[in-house]
Amino acid sequence: MAHGLMYAVFAFSCLWGYREQLVANGPAYRKKAFLIAIAIGIAYGGLTEILQATLVPSRTGDWFDFVADIVGTCIGAFVFHLFFHRKK
């Protein structure tokens, strides 16, 4: 639960920083920005789980946490889309 919420906020924040460019540059730029934000969230989630499993003795990497990271990232991007890019 915490992973999903954290990564939803992360993806939303990534896209929030580019909101003016997303509106101004059209659908191709918007699609690319969404894919990049999602890819960054997934890569970051995977990297943190790998580092926890290999470098931190008191922590373990967990596939379920990684899946929660992916789902949260996608939800954050989707919520951003709902609020800022719906057709009027």
C-alpha positions in Angstrom: 0.0 0.0 0.0 2.7 2.5 1.0 4.8 1.6 -2.1 1.8 2.2 -4.4 0.9 5.5 -2.9 4.6 6.7 -2.9 5.1 5.8 -6.5 1.7 7.3 -7.5 2.8 10.6 -6.0 6.2 10.2 -7.7 4.7 9.8 -11.2 2.1 12.5 -10.6 4.9 14.9 -9.5 7.1 14.0 -12.5 4.3 14.9 -14.9 3.2 18.0 -12.9 6.6 19.6 -13.6 5.9 19.4 -17.3 2.2 20.3 -17.3 2.6 23.5 -19.4 4.7 21.7 -22.0 2.3 18.8 -22.1 -0.6 21.2 -23.0 1.5 23.3 -25.4 3.3 20.6 -27.4 0.4 18.3 -28.4 -0.4 14.6 -28.1 2.9 13.1 -29.4 4.9 15.0 -26.8 2.3 14.1 -24.1 2.5 10.4 -25.0 6.3 10.4 -24.8 6.3 12.3 -21.5 3.8 9.8 -20.0 5.9 6.8 -21.2 9.1 8.4 -19.8 7.5 9.1 -16.4 6.3 5.5 -16.2 9.6 4.1 -17.3 11.5 6.2 -14.7 9.1 5.0 -12.0 9.5 1.4 -12.9 13.3 1.6 -13.3 13.6 3.4 -10.0 11.4 0.9 -8.2 13.3 -2.0 -9.7 16.7 -0.4 -8.8 15.6 0.2 -5.2 14.5 -3.4 -4.8 17.7 -4.8 -6.3 19.8 -2.5 -4.0 17.8 -3.6 -1.0 18.4 -7.2 -1.8 22.1 -6.9 -2.5 23.6 -4.1 -0.5 21.5 -3.6 2.7 21.9 -6.5 5.1 18.8 -5.6 7.2 16.5 -5.3 4.1 15.2 -7.6 1.5 14.1 -7.0 -2.0 10.5 -8.1 -2.7 8.7 -8.8 -6.0 5.4 -7.7 -4.4 6.9 -4.3 -3.5 8.2 -4.0 -7.1 4.7 -4.8 -8.5 3.2 -2.2 -6.1 5.8 0.3 -7.4 4.7 -0.4 -11.0 1.0 -0.2 -10.2 1.4 3.0 -8.2 3.4 4.6 -11.0 0.7 3.8 -13.5 -2.1 5.0 -11.2 -0.2 8.3 -10.6 0.2 8.9 -14.4 -3.5 8.0 -15.0 -4.7 10.3 -12.2 -2.6 13.1 -13.7 -4.2 12.4 -17.1 -7.7 12.5 -15.6 -7.2 15.9 -14.0 -5.2 17.7 -16.6 -5.7 16.2 -20.0 -9.3 15.2 -20.4 -11.1 16.4 -23.5 -13.4 19.2 -22.8 
